[in-house]
Amino acid sequence: MDAELSALEARRDKTLALKQAMMQELLTGRTRLVTPKTPNA
């Protein structure tokens, strides 16, 4: 059970670090989110 808990905590920490890195890229403008344009029907 301790091993499983450690694995989940490590996964959580890795996910939080990835989220923070992605937010930093968005806030600095290095990455832009663009909504896809839908064709007029």
PyMOL Python script that loads the backbone (N, CA, C, O; Angstrom):
from pymol import cmd

cmd.read_pdbstr("""\
ATOM      1  N   MET A   1       0.828  -1.190   0.000  1.00  0.00           N
ATOM      2  CA  MET A   1       0.000   0.000   0.000  1.00  0.00           C
ATOM      3  C   MET A   1       0.879   1.262   0.000  1.00  0.00           C
ATOM      4  O   MET A   1       0.555   2.242  -0.671  1.00  0.00           O
ATOM      5  N   ASP A   2       1.981   1.236   0.748  1.00  0.00           N
ATOM      6  CA  ASP A   2       2.884   2.393   0.771  1.00  0.00           C
ATOM      7  C   ASP A   2       3.485   2.648  -0.604  1.00  0.00           C
ATOM      8  O   ASP A   2       3.655   3.800  -1.002  1.00  0.00           O
ATOM      9  N   ALA A   3       3.805   1.587  -1.328  1.00  0.00           N
ATOM     10  CA  ALA A   3       4.383   1.735  -2.667  1.00  0.00           C
ATOM     11  C   ALA A   3       3.367   2.367  -3.606  1.00  0.00           C
ATOM     12  O   ALA A   3       3.716   3.220  -4.422  1.00  0.00           O
ATOM     13  N   GLU A   4       2.119   1.953  -3.492  1.00  0.00           N
ATOM     14  CA  GLU A   4       1.067   2.511  -4.347  1.00  0.00           C
ATOM     15  C   GLU A   4       0.857   3.993  -4.029  1.00  0.00           C
ATOM     16  O   GLU A   4       0.688   4.810  -4.934  1.00  0.00           O
ATOM     17  N   LEU A   5       0.867   4.325  -2.762  1.00  0.00           N
ATOM     18  CA  LEU A   5       0.711   5.714  -2.345  1.00  0.00           C
ATOM     19  C   LEU A   5       1.870   6.570  -2.859  1.00  0.00           C
ATOM     20  O   LEU A   5       1.661   7.688  -3.329  1.00  0.00           O
ATOM     21  N   SER A   6       3.077   6.045  -2.767  1.00  0.00           N
ATOM     22  CA  SER A   6       4.243   6.768  -3.268  1.00  0.00           C
ATOM     23  C   SER A   6       4.155   6.982  -4.771  1.00  0.00           C
ATOM     24  O   SER A   6       4.507   8.051  -5.269  1.00  0.00           O
ATOM     25  N   ALA A   7       3.688   5.971  -5.493  1.00  0.00           N
ATOM     26  CA  ALA A   7       3.549   6.084  -6.942  1.00  0.00           C
ATOM     27  C   ALA A   7       2.502   7.140  -7.298  1.00  0.00           C
ATOM     28  O   ALA A   7       2.702   7.924  -8.226  1.00  0.00           O
ATOM     29  N   LEU A   8       1.397   7.163  -6.572  1.00  0.00           N
ATOM     30  CA  LEU A   8       0.350   8.155  -6.842  1.00  0.00           C
ATOM     31  C   LEU A   8       0.829   9.570  -6.520  1.00  0.00           C
ATOM     32  O   LEU A   8       0.521  10.513  -7.248  1.00  0.00           O
ATOM     33  N   GLU A   9       1.581   9.716  -5.433  1.00  0.00           N
ATOM     34  CA  GLU A   9       2.110  11.022  -5.083  1.00  0.00           C
ATOM     35  C   GLU A   9       3.116  11.509  -6.124  1.00  0.00           C
ATOM     36  O   GLU A   9       3.138  12.693  -6.458  1.00  0.00           O
ATOM     37  N   ALA A  10       3.937  10.613  -6.631  1.00  0.00           N
ATOM     38  CA  ALA A  10       4.910  10.981  -7.651  1.00  0.00           C
ATOM     39  C   ALA A  10       4.190  11.393  -8.933  1.00  0.00           C
ATOM     40  O   ALA A  10       4.586  12.353  -9.594  1.00  0.00           O
ATOM     41  N   ARG A  11       3.136  10.666  -9.278  1.00  0.00           N
ATOM     42  CA  ARG A  11       2.355  11.009 -10.471  1.00  0.00           C
ATOM     43  C   ARG A  11       1.689  12.373 -10.303  1.00  0.00           C
ATOM     44  O   ARG A  11       1.652  13.170 -11.240  1.00  0.00           O
ATOM     45  N   ARG A  12       1.167  12.636  -9.113  1.00  0.00           N
ATOM     46  CA  ARG A  12       0.544  13.926  -8.834  1.00  0.00           C
ATOM     47  C   ARG A  12       1.556  15.060  -8.957  1.00  0.00           C
ATOM     48  O   ARG A  12       1.276  16.090  -9.569  1.00  0.00           O
ATOM     49  N   ASP A  13       2.725  14.863  -8.375  1.00  0.00           N
ATOM     50  CA  ASP A  13       3.759  15.894  -8.432  1.00  0.00           C
ATOM     51  C   ASP A  13       4.186  16.169  -9.871  1.00  0.00           C
ATOM     52  O   ASP A  13       4.384  17.320 -10.258  1.00  0.00           O
ATOM     53  N   LYS A  14       4.324  15.111 -10.655  1.00  0.00           N
ATOM     54  CA  LYS A  14       4.719  15.262 -12.056  1.00  0.00           C
ATOM     55  C   LYS A  14       3.632  16.003 -12.838  1.00  0.00           C
ATOM     56  O   LYS A  14       3.938  16.856 -13.671  1.00  0.00           O
ATOM     57  N   THR A  15       2.377  15.680 -12.572  1.00  0.00           N
ATOM     58  CA  THR A  15       1.262  16.337 -13.254  1.00  0.00           C
ATOM     59  C   THR A  15       1.185  17.812 -12.879  1.00  0.00           C
ATOM     60  O   THR A  15       0.941  18.655 -13.742  1.00  0.00           O
ATOM     61  N   LEU A  16       1.386  18.131 -11.617  1.00  0.00           N
ATOM     62  CA  LEU A  16       1.367  19.529 -11.185  1.00  0.00           C
ATOM     63  C   LEU A  16       2.504  20.327 -11.830  1.00  0.00           C
ATOM     64  O   LEU A  16       2.311  21.477 -12.226  1.00  0.00           O
ATOM     65  N   ALA A  17       3.680  19.719 -11.935  1.00  0.00           N
ATOM     66  CA  ALA A  17       4.811  20.398 -12.566  1.00  0.00           C
ATOM     67  C   ALA A  17       4.531  20.641 -14.043  1.00  0.00           C
ATOM     68  O   ALA A  17       4.863  21.702 -14.571  1.00  0.00           O
ATOM     69  N   LEU A  18       3.923  19.670 -14.709  1.00  0.00           N
ATOM     70  CA  LEU A  18       3.581  19.820 -16.121  1.00  0.00           C
ATOM     71  C   LEU A  18       2.540  20.914 -16.307  1.00  0.00           C
ATOM     72  O   LEU A  18       2.645  21.719 -17.232  1.00  0.00           O
ATOM     73  N   LYS A  19       1.546  20.949 -15.446  1.00  0.00           N
ATOM     74  CA  LYS A  19       0.514  21.992 -15.523  1.00  0.00           C
ATOM     75  C   LYS A  19       1.123  23.371 -15.341  1.00  0.00           C
ATOM     76  O   LYS A  19       0.790  24.304 -16.072  1.00  0.00           O
ATOM     77  N   GLN A  20       2.017  23.501 -14.363  1.00  0.00           N
ATOM     78  CA  GLN A  20       2.648  24.792 -14.115  1.00  0.00           C
ATOM     79  C   GLN A  20       3.488  25.219 -15.312  1.00  0.00           C
ATOM     80  O   GLN A  20       3.488  26.395 -15.675  1.00  0.00           O
ATOM     81  N   ALA A  21       4.194  24.292 -15.924  1.00  0.00           N
ATOM     82  CA  ALA A  21       5.013  24.616 -17.094  1.00  0.00           C
ATOM     83  C   ALA A  21       4.133  25.051 -18.261  1.00  0.00           C
ATOM     84  O   ALA A  21       4.473  25.993 -18.977  1.00  0.00           O
ATOM     85  N   MET A  22       3.012  24.376 -18.455  1.00  0.00           N
ATOM     86  CA  MET A  22       2.099  24.734 -19.543  1.00  0.00           C
ATOM     87  C   MET A  22       1.478  26.103 -19.306  1.00  0.00           C
ATOM     88  O   MET A  22       1.347  26.891 -20.242  1.00  0.00           O
ATOM     89  N   MET A  23       1.095  26.396 -18.067  1.00  0.00           N
ATOM     90  CA  MET A  23       0.527  27.699 -17.760  1.00  0.00           C
ATOM     91  C   MET A  23       1.555  28.806 -17.962  1.00  0.00           C
ATOM     92  O   MET A  23       1.214  29.890 -18.435  1.00  0.00           O
ATOM     93  N   GLN A  24       2.802  28.543 -17.609  1.00  0.00           N
ATOM     94  CA  GLN A  24       3.855  29.531 -17.790  1.00  0.00           C
ATOM     95  C   GLN A  24       4.040  29.840 -19.278  1.00  0.00           C
ATOM     96  O   GLN A  24       4.217  30.999 -19.653  1.00  0.00           O
ATOM     97  N   GLU A  25       3.998  28.805 -20.128  1.00  0.00           N
ATOM     98  CA  GLU A  25       4.130  29.025 -21.562  1.00  0.00           C
ATOM     99  C   GLU A  25       2.958  29.834 -22.110  1.00  0.00           C
ATOM    100  O   GLU A  25       3.144  30.692 -22.973  1.00  0.00           O
ATOM    101  N   LEU A  26       1.764  29.566 -21.615  1.00  0.00           N
ATOM    102  CA  LEU A  26       0.597  30.320 -22.062  1.00  0.00           C
ATOM    103  C   LEU A  26       0.682  31.777 -21.624  1.00  0.00           C
ATOM    104  O   LEU A  26       0.384  32.681 -22.405  1.00  0.00           O
ATOM    105  N   LEU A  27       1.087  32.006 -20.381  1.00  0.00           N
ATOM    106  CA  LEU A  27       1.136  33.364 -19.848  1.00  0.00           C
ATOM    107  C   LEU A  27       2.235  34.204 -20.488  1.00  0.00           C
ATOM    108  O   LEU A  27       2.095  35.421 -20.605  1.00  0.00           O
ATOM    109  N   THR A  28       3.326  33.567 -20.903  1.00  0.00           N
ATOM    110  CA  THR A  28       4.407  34.317 -21.532  1.00  0.00           C
ATOM    111  C   THR A  28       4.170  34.497 -23.028  1.00  0.00           C
ATOM    112  O   THR A  28       4.888  35.253 -23.682  1.00  0.00           O
ATOM    113  N   GLY A  29       3.176  33.814 -23.569  1.00  0.00           N
ATOM    114  CA  GLY A  29       2.854  33.970 -24.983  1.00  0.00           C
ATOM    115  C   GLY A  29       3.629  33.047 -25.903  1.00  0.00           C
ATOM    116  O   GLY A  29       3.513  33.156 -27.123  1.00  0.00           O
ATOM    117  N   ARG A  30       4.420  32.139 -25.343  1.00  0.00           N
ATOM    118  CA  ARG A  30       5.169  31.211 -26.195  1.00  0.00           C
ATOM    119  C   ARG A  30       4.241  30.212 -26.872  1.00  0.00           C
ATOM    120  O   ARG A  30       4.530  29.733 -27.968  1.00  0.00           O
ATOM    121  N   THR A  31       3.129  29.902 -26.221  1.00  0.00           N
ATOM    122  CA  THR A  31       2.129  28.992 -26.774  1.00  0.00           C
ATOM    123  C   THR A  31       0.814  29.739 -26.861  1.00  0.00           C
ATOM    124  O   THR A  31       0.431  30.450 -25.932  1.00  0.00           O
ATOM    125  N   ARG A  32       0.126  29.577 -27.980  1.00  0.00           N
ATOM    126  CA  ARG A  32      -1.173  30.235 -28.146  1.00  0.00           C
ATOM    127  C   ARG A  32      -2.237  29.184 -28.391  1.00  0.00           C
ATOM    128  O   ARG A  32      -2.007  28.199 -29.092  1.00  0.00           O
ATOM    129  N   LEU A  33      -3.386  29.400 -27.814  1.00  0.00           N
ATOM    130  CA  LEU A  33      -4.524  28.522 -28.062  1.00  0.00           C
ATOM    131  C   LEU A  33      -5.429  29.219 -29.067  1.00  0.00           C
ATOM    132  O   LEU A  33      -5.870  30.347 -28.845  1.00  0.00           O
ATOM    133  N   VAL A  34      -5.697  28.548 -30.159  1.00  0.00           N
ATOM    134  CA  VAL A  34      -6.533  29.115 -31.202  1.00  0.00           C
ATOM    135  C   VAL A  34      -7.722  28.194 -31.395  1.00  0.00           C
ATOM    136  O   VAL A  34      -7.567  26.981 -31.538  1.00  0.00           O
ATOM    137  N   THR A  35      -8.911  28.779 -31.398  1.00  0.00           N
ATOM    138  CA  THR A  35     -10.094  27.963 -31.622  1.00  0.00           C
ATOM    139  C   THR A  35     -10.232  27.671 -33.122  1.00  0.00           C
ATOM    140  O   THR A  35     -10.046  28.569 -33.944  1.00  0.00           O
ATOM    141  N   PRO A  36     -10.552  26.437 -33.479  1.00  0.00           N
ATOM    142  CA  PRO A  36     -10.686  26.100 -34.895  1.00  0.00           C
ATOM    143  C   PRO A  36     -11.908  26.809 -35.496  1.00  0.00           C
ATOM    144  O   PRO A  36     -12.955  26.920 -34.859  1.00  0.00           O
ATOM    145  N   LYS A  37     -11.749  27.272 -36.704  1.00  0.00           N
ATOM    146  CA  LYS A  37     -12.855  27.963 -37.365  1.00  0.00           C
ATOM    147  C   LYS A  37     -13.751  26.926 -38.032  1.00  0.00           C
ATOM    148  O   LYS A  37     -13.272  26.001 -38.688  1.00  0.00           O
ATOM    149  N   THR A  38     -15.053  27.094 -37.854  1.00  0.00           N
ATOM    150  CA  THR A  38     -15.987  26.167 -38.483  1.00  0.00           C
ATOM    151  C   THR A  38     -16.415  26.734 -39.830  1.00  0.00           C
ATOM    152  O   THR A  38     -16.651  27.936 -39.945  1.00  0.00           O
ATOM    153  N   PRO A  39     -16.517  25.894 -40.841  1.00  0.00           N
ATOM    154  CA  PRO A  39     -16.928  26.387 -42.149  1.00  0.00           C
ATOM    155  C   PRO A  39     -18.400  26.822 -42.119  1.00  0.00           C
ATOM    156  O   PRO A  39     -19.225  26.225 -41.428  1.00  0.00           O
ATOM    157  N   ASN A  40     -18.703  27.865 -42.876  1.00  0.00           N
ATOM    158  CA  ASN A  40     -20.091  28.334 -42.952  1.00  0.00           C
ATOM    159  C   ASN A  40     -20.910  27.369 -43.776  1.00  0.00           C
ATOM    160  O   ASN A  40     -20.517  26.990 -44.879  1.00  0.00           O
ATOM    161  N   ALA A  41     -22.053  26.970 -43.238  1.00  0.00           N
ATOM    162  CA  ALA A  41     -22.878  25.982 -43.919  1.00  0.00           C
ATOM    163  C   ALA A  41     -23.919  26.645 -44.800  1.00  0.00           C
ATOM    164  O   ALA A  41     -24.705  25.957 -45.451  1.00  0.00           O
TER     165      ALA A  41
END
""", "prot")
cmd.dss("prot")
cmd.show_as("cartoon", "prot")
cmd.util.cbc("prot")
cmd.orient("prot")
